[in-house]
């Protein structure tokens, strides 16, 4: 039934009660009044035809068509002013509170059709402490011989295993990596400008060997992000456009390569994920940084927009931290590293600040680690350096060598297990 015509008498009537916040605080913790993401997807399909960013002007917003005063009463303002401006996960988290306070009847026939009252699963269960962010970082780099090398580092102990080849294959010129479950997925562009993949298992220490991902040629650079068990792979084509494809590793299949946006002239790309959204950052022909966001519930992308007005950038890397911020790093025309932080709930960015005063950097990679960002960069001597940034205090450690190996042309980093 169309979300624009169905009356929402219960949500609307109860939203204005001044005791809404008090009533909410008395709801016991747990999943007795919860529902799985799959069930919320069914509700959204009925309410908004799966459009989590919908705003038709009818007074109800987002995928679950939440009334604005209800959104405010149940704490939605912590994420965004309106429901449709929040991520899918954030909308569901507030909907969970509404469900606990008002019951499944708040969504009327859509809630009933989805079986909302009968589903008691927690949509976003807390990660057990044993599965928290690891103290291990997996660092990969393209050596002077065109091979991919890996090095595992424990940033709590400050120790590294040493560089070892991932695979004997030569001719690679760029690599990117992502963690999926107990595996690291390493992607590399070969001498034929095609994309290859190798998977390493943390538990067994074994690799599958590089295999072709796509038969298309002409790729200049790749970047990868993960949403759940799905890997989102992005590639910069010879035409300066960005292409994407994805693989669900529960099913083991890849989608067809498709244009992300018709915009051309990009020179560098990097990607990171927040919930069900991929944040894609590019350096344009004007040496400025642009951002587009892809929603995988709707399959839609926002237009590319400037991230500040600074120019002169040559390299870019992005990572997402647990408190809801994208950390964006870029090498400027002075070969120094700059940082800007974006809050994706409000859409605001801090200004660009230099990370230390060291210069001479040529390429960089970033990955989150507990309350820090681990930043890696190739120096003018073709060696890899590391600095750790504490985003609670805003301080950075001095740049330090990660081993003494030289000859690196490009690097990638991902959290370990």
C-alpha positions as CSV (number, residue, x, y, z in Angstrom):
1,X,0.0,0.0,0.0
2,X,1.4,3.4,-0.8
3,X,3.1,5.2,2.0
4,X,1.7,8.5,0.8
5,X,-1.9,7.7,1.4
6,X,-2.0,5.3,4.4
7,X,-3.0,7.1,7.6
8,X,-0.5,6.7,10.4
9,X,-2.8,7.5,13.3
10,X,-0.9,5.7,16.0
11,X,2.5,7.0,15.3
12,X,1.2,10.6,14.8
13,X,-1.0,10.5,17.8
14,X,1.6,9.2,20.3
15,X,4.5,11.1,18.9
16,X,3.6,14.3,20.7
17,X,3.4,12.9,24.2
18,X,5.8,14.6,26.6
19,X,6.4,11.3,28.4
20,X,7.7,9.6,25.2
21,X,11.3,9.8,26.3
22,X,10.5,8.7,29.9
23,X,8.5,5.7,28.6
24,X,11.4,4.8,26.3
25,X,13.8,4.8,29.2
26,X,11.7,2.2,31.0
27,X,11.8,-0.3,28.2
28,X,14.1,-3.2,29.3
29,X,17.1,-3.9,27.1
30,X,17.0,-6.9,24.8
31,X,15.3,-8.0,21.7
32,X,11.8,-8.8,23.0
33,X,10.4,-5.9,20.8
34,X,13.0,-6.1,18.0
35,X,13.0,-7.3,14.4
36,X,15.6,-8.4,12.0
37,X,16.9,-6.3,9.1
38,X,15.1,-8.6,6.7
39,X,11.8,-7.8,8.3
40,X,12.4,-4.1,8.4
41,X,13.3,-4.4,4.7
42,X,9.8,-5.8,4.1
43,X,8.2,-2.9,6.0
44,X,10.2,-0.5,3.9
45,X,9.2,-2.2,0.7
46,X,5.6,-1.7,1.7
47,X,6.0,1.8,3.1
48,X,8.4,3.4,0.6
49,X,9.2,0.9,-2.1
50,X,12.6,0.4,-0.6
51,X,13.6,4.1,-0.8
52,X,15.4,4.9,2.4
53,X,16.0,8.5,1.4
54,X,12.4,9.3,0.3
55,X,10.8,12.7,1.1
56,X,7.5,13.2,-0.7
57,X,6.3,16.1,1.5
58,X,3.6,14.1,3.1
59,X,5.1,14.5,6.6
60,X,6.6,11.1,6.8
61,X,10.2,10.4,5.9
62,X,12.6,7.7,4.9
63,X,12.3,4.0,4.2
64,X,10.0,3.4,7.2
65,X,8.0,6.6,6.8
66,X,8.6,7.9,10.3
67,X,6.7,11.0,11.4
68,X,9.1,13.9,12.2
69,X,7.9,14.5,15.8
70,X,8.2,10.7,16.5
71,X,11.7,10.7,15.1
72,X,12.6,13.5,17.5
73,X,10.9,11.9,20.5
74,X,12.8,8.7,20.1
75,X,16.2,10.3,19.7
76,X,16.5,10.5,15.9
77,X,18.2,13.9,16.1
78,X,21.4,12.2,17.2
79,X,21.7,10.9,13.6
80,X,20.0,13.5,11.4
81,X,17.4,16.2,11.5
82,X,15.0,14.1,9.4
83,X,14.7,10.3,9.0
84,X,15.4,10.4,5.3
85,X,18.7,12.1,5.9
86,X,19.9,9.3,8.1
87,X,21.4,6.0,7.0
88,X,19.3,2.8,6.7
89,X,20.9,1.4,9.9
90,X,20.1,4.6,11.8
91,X,16.5,4.6,10.7
92,X,16.1,1.0,11.8
93,X,17.7,1.8,15.2
94,X,15.1,4.5,15.8
95,X,12.4,2.3,14.5
96,X,13.4,-0.3,17.0
97,X,12.8,2.2,19.8
98,X,9.4,3.1,18.3
99,X,8.5,-0.6,18.0
100,X,9.4,-1.1,21.7
101,X,7.4,1.9,22.7
102,X,4.3,1.6,20.4
103,X,4.3,-1.9,19.1
104,X,4.1,-3.2,15.5
105,X,0.7,-1.5,15.0
106,X,2.7,1.8,14.5
107,X,3.2,0.6,11.0
108,X,-0.4,-0.6,10.4
109,X,-1.0,-3.0,7.5
110,X,2.7,-2.7,6.4
111,X,3.9,-3.9,9.8
112,X,1.3,-6.7,9.8
113,X,2.2,-7.9,6.3
114,X,5.9,-8.0,7.2
115,X,5.3,-10.0,10.3
116,X,6.8,-7.3,12.5
117,X,5.1,-8.4,15.7
118,X,6.4,-12.0,15.3
119,X,10.0,-11.3,14.6
120,X,12.1,-10.9,17.8
121,X,15.6,-10.8,16.3
122,X,18.1,-8.1,17.1
123,X,18.8,-6.3,13.7
124,X,22.3,-5.1,14.8
125,X,23.6,-7.4,17.6
126,X,26.5,-6.1,19.5
127,X,29.9,-7.5,18.5
128,X,31.3,-9.8,21.2
129,X,34.4,-8.4,23.0
130,X,36.5,-11.2,21.5
131,X,35.5,-10.0,18.0
132,X,36.4,-6.4,18.6
133,X,38.8,-4.5,16.4
134,X,42.0,-6.4,16.3
135,X,45.4,-5.1,17.3
136,X,46.7,-6.5,14.0
137,X,47.1,-4.6,10.7
138,X,47.7,-6.4,7.4
139,X,49.9,-4.2,5.2
140,X,50.3,-5.0,1.5
141,X,52.6,-3.3,-1.0
142,X,53.7,-3.6,-4.6
143,X,57.5,-4.2,-4.7
144,X,60.0,-3.1,-7.3
145,X,59.7,-6.6,-8.9
146,X,55.9,-6.2,-9.4
147,X,55.1,-8.8,-6.7
148,X,52.6,-8.2,-3.9
149,X,54.2,-8.3,-0.4
150,X,52.4,-8.6,2.9
151,X,53.5,-7.6,6.4
152,X,51.4,-8.2,9.6
153,X,51.8,-5.7,12.4
154,X,50.7,-5.7,16.0
155,X,50.3,-2.0,16.8
156,X,49.8,-2.7,20.6
157,X,53.2,-4.4,20.7
158,X,54.8,-2.4,17.9
159,X,56.1,-5.5,16.2
160,X,56.0,-6.6,12.5
161,X,56.4,-10.1,11.0
162,X,58.5,-8.9,8.0
163,X,57.6,-8.6,4.3
164,X,56.8,-11.8,2.5
165,X,55.4,-12.4,-1.0
166,X,51.7,-13.1,-1.2
167,X,52.0,-14.8,-4.5
168,X,54.9,-15.3,-6.9
169,X,53.1,-13.6,-9.7
170,X,54.9,-10.6,-11.1
171,X,53.7,-7.6,-13.1
172,X,51.3,-6.0,-10.6
173,X,51.2,-2.2,-10.4
174,X,48.5,-1.4,-7.8
175,X,46.8,-3.2,-5.0
176,X,43.9,-2.8,-2.5
177,X,42.6,-5.0,0.3
178,X,39.7,-5.7,2.6
179,X,38.8,-8.0,5.4
180,X,35.8,-10.3,5.0
181,X,35.3,-12.7,7.9
182,X,38.4,-14.7,8.5
183,X,39.9,-13.7,5.2
184,X,41.8,-10.9,3.6
185,X,40.8,-10.3,0.0
186,X,43.7,-8.7,-1.9
187,X,43.0,-7.2,-5.4
188,X,45.7,-6.1,-7.8
189,X,45.9,-4.6,-11.3
190,X,48.1,-6.8,-13.5
191,X,50.4,-6.0,-16.4
192,X,47.4,-6.5,-18.7
193,X,45.4,-3.8,-16.9
194,X,43.0,-6.4,-15.6
195,X,41.9,-7.0,-12.0
196,X,43.0,-10.1,-10.1
197,X,42.0,-11.4,-6.6
198,X,43.8,-13.5,-4.0
199,X,42.3,-14.6,-0.7
200,X,44.2,-15.2,2.5
201,X,42.9,-17.2,5.5
202,X,43.9,-15.8,8.9
203,X,43.5,-19.1,10.6
204,X,45.4,-21.4,8.1
205,X,47.8,-18.8,6.7
206,X,47.0,-20.0,3.2
207,X,46.3,-18.1,0.0
208,X,44.1,-19.2,-3.0
209,X,46.4,-17.6,-5.6
210,X,45.6,-14.7,-7.9
211,X,42.6,-15.2,-10.2
212,X,41.0,-13.0,-12.7
213,X,38.0,-11.0,-11.4
214,X,36.9,-9.3,-14.6
215,X,38.1,-9.7,-18.2
216,X,37.8,-5.9,-18.9
217,X,41.1,-4.1,-19.6
218,X,42.3,-0.6,-19.2
219,X,42.0,-0.1,-15.4
220,X,44.2,2.6,-13.8
221,X,43.4,2.2,-10.1
222,X,41.2,0.1,-7.8
223,X,39.7,0.5,-4.4
224,X,37.5,-1.8,-2.3
225,X,34.9,-1.5,0.6
226,X,32.8,-4.2,2.4
227,X,29.2,-4.1,3.5
228,X,28.5,-7.3,5.5
229,X,29.6,-10.3,3.4
230,X,29.6,-8.2,0.2
231,X,32.7,-6.8,-1.3
232,X,32.3,-3.6,-3.4
233,X,35.1,-3.2,-5.9
234,X,35.6,0.1,-7.7
235,X,38.0,0.7,-10.6
236,X,39.1,3.8,-12.4
237,X,38.9,3.2,-16.2
238,X,41.1,4.6,-18.9
239,X,38.3,7.1,-19.7
240,X,38.6,8.6,-16.2
241,X,35.3,7.2,-15.1
242,X,34.6,5.1,-12.1
243,X,33.2,1.5,-12.5
244,X,31.9,-0.8,-9.8
245,X,31.0,-4.4,-9.2
246,X,30.2,-6.5,-6.1
247,X,30.4,-10.0,-4.9
248,X,28.4,-11.7,-2.1
249,X,30.8,-14.3,-0.7
250,X,27.9,-16.4,0.7
251,X,26.9,-17.0,-2.9
252,X,30.4,-16.6,-4.5
253,X,29.3,-14.6,-7.5
254,X,30.2,-11.2,-9.0
255,X,27.8,-8.7,-10.5
256,X,28.4,-7.2,-13.9
257,X,30.8,-4.2,-14.1
258,X,28.8,-1.0,-14.3
259,X,29.4,2.7,-14.4
260,X,29.0,4.4,-11.0
261,X,28.6,7.8,-12.6
262,X,29.0,9.2,-16.0
263,X,31.4,11.9,-14.7
264,X,34.8,11.7,-16.3
265,X,38.3,13.2,-15.6
266,X,39.0,11.4,-12.3
267,X,42.6,10.6,-11.6
268,X,42.5,8.7,-8.2
269,X,39.8,6.9,-6.2
270,X,39.3,5.5,-2.7
271,X,36.3,3.9,-1.0
272,X,35.0,3.2,2.5
273,X,31.7,1.8,3.8
274,X,29.3,3.1,6.5
275,X,26.5,0.7,7.2
276,X,24.8,0.0,3.8
277,X,26.3,3.0,2.2
278,X,29.6,3.2,0.3
279,X,31.5,6.5,0.4
280,X,33.5,7.0,-2.8
281,X,36.2,9.7,-3.0
282,X,38.0,10.8,-6.1
283,X,40.6,13.4,-7.2
284,X,39.3,15.3,-10.2
285,X,41.1,16.8,-13.2
286,X,41.3,20.0,-11.1
287,X,43.2,18.2,-8.4
288,X,40.3,18.6,-5.9
289,X,38.6,15.9,-4.0
290,X,35.0,14.9,-4.7
291,X,32.6,12.5,-2.9
292,X,29.6,10.4,-4.1
293,X,27.6,8.1,-1.8
294,X,26.0,4.8,-3.0
295,X,23.0,3.3,-1.2
296,X,22.8,-0.4,-1.7
297,X,19.2,-0.7,-0.6
298,X,18.1,1.5,-3.5
299,X,21.1,1.1,-5.9
300,X,21.3,4.9,-6.2
301,X,24.3,7.3,-6.1
302,X,24.4,10.9,-5.0
303,X,26.0,13.3,-7.5
304,X,29.8,13.9,-7.0
305,X,30.3,16.9,-4.7
306,X,33.4,18.8,-3.6
307,X,35.0,18.0,-0.3
308,X,36.2,21.4,0.6
309,X,37.8,23.7,-2.1
310,X,41.4,22.8,-1.6
311,X,43.4,21.9,-4.7
312,X,46.7,20.3,-5.5
313,X,46.0,16.8,-4.2
314,X,47.8,13.9,-5.8
315,X,46.7,10.9,-3.7
316,X,43.7,10.1,-1.5
317,X,42.8,7.5,1.1
318,X,39.7,7.1,3.3
319,X,38.7,5.1,6.3
320,X,35.7,5.0,8.6
321,X,35.9,5.1,12.4
322,X,33.4,3.6,14.9
323,X,32.0,7.0,16.1
324,X,30.4,7.8,12.7
325,X,33.2,9.8,11.0
326,X,35.0,9.3,7.7
327,X,38.7,10.1,8.0
328,X,40.0,11.4,4.7
329,X,43.7,11.7,3.9
330,X,45.4,13.2,0.9
331,X,48.9,14.0,-0.3
332,X,49.2,17.6,-1.3
333,X,51.3,19.4,-3.9
334,X,54.0,19.8,-1.2
335,X,54.2,16.0,-0.7
336,X,52.8,16.4,2.8
337,X,49.8,14.5,4.1
338,X,46.6,16.3,5.0
339,X,43.5,15.2,6.9
340,X,39.8,16.2,6.9
341,X,37.1,14.5,8.9
342,X,33.5,14.2,7.7
343,X,30.4,13.5,9.8
344,X,28.1,11.5,7.5
345,X,25.1,12.1,9.7
346,X,25.3,15.9,9.3
347,X,27.2,16.0,6.0
348,X,29.8,18.4,7.4
349,X,33.6,18.4,7.0
350,X,36.4,19.8,9.1
351,X,39.1,21.8,7.3
352,X,42.2,20.2,5.9
353,X,45.0,20.0,8.4
354,X,48.6,18.7,7.9
355,X,49.4,15.4,9.6
356,X,52.8,16.1,11.0
357,X,55.3,18.2,9.1
358,X,57.1,15.4,7.2
359,X,57.3,15.8,3.4
360,X,58.3,13.6,0.5
361,X,55.4,11.2,0.5
362,X,54.2,9.6,-2.7
363,X,51.4,7.2,-1.8
364,X,49.3,6.4,1.3
365,X,46.8,4.0,2.9
366,X,44.7,4.2,6.1
367,X,42.9,1.8,8.3
368,X,41.0,2.1,11.7
369,X,42.3,0.4,14.8
370,X,40.4,0.8,18.1
371,X,40.6,4.5,18.9
372,X,43.3,5.3,16.4
373,X,43.8,5.6,12.7
374,X,46.8,3.7,11.4
375,X,48.3,5.7,8.5
376,X,50.9,4.3,6.1
377,X,52.8,6.2,3.5
378,X,55.6,5.6,1.0
379,X,58.4,8.0,1.4
380,X,60.8,9.5,-1.1
381,X,63.2,6.6,-0.4
382,X,60.5,4.1,-1.4
383,X,60.2,2.7,2.1
384,X,57.0,2.5,4.1
385,X,56.4,4.7,7.1
386,X,53.6,4.6,9.8
387,X,52.0,7.2,12.0
388,X,49.1,6.5,14.5
389,X,46.4,9.1,15.1
390,X,44.3,9.2,18.2
391,X,41.0,10.8,17.2
392,X,40.0,11.3,20.8
393,X,42.9,13.6,21.5
394,X,43.7,14.7,17.9
395,X,47.4,13.8,18.3
396,X,49.7,11.8,16.0
397,X,52.8,9.8,16.6
398,X,56.0,10.6,14.7
399,X,56.4,8.8,11.4
400,X,58.4,5.6,11.9
401,X,59.8,3.0,9.4
402,X,57.8,-0.2,8.9
403,X,60.8,-2.4,8.4
404,X,63.7,-1.4,6.2
405,X,62.6,-2.9,2.9
406,X,62.7,-0.4,0.0
407,X,61.4,-0.3,-3.6
408,X,57.7,-0.1,-2.8
409,X,55.5,1.6,-5.4
410,X,52.0,1.4,-3.8
411,X,50.4,0.1,-0.6
412,X,47.2,-1.0,1.0
413,X,46.2,-1.7,4.6
414,X,43.3,-3.5,6.3
415,X,42.5,-4.5,10.0
416,X,43.4,-8.1,11.0
417,X,41.6,-10.8,12.9
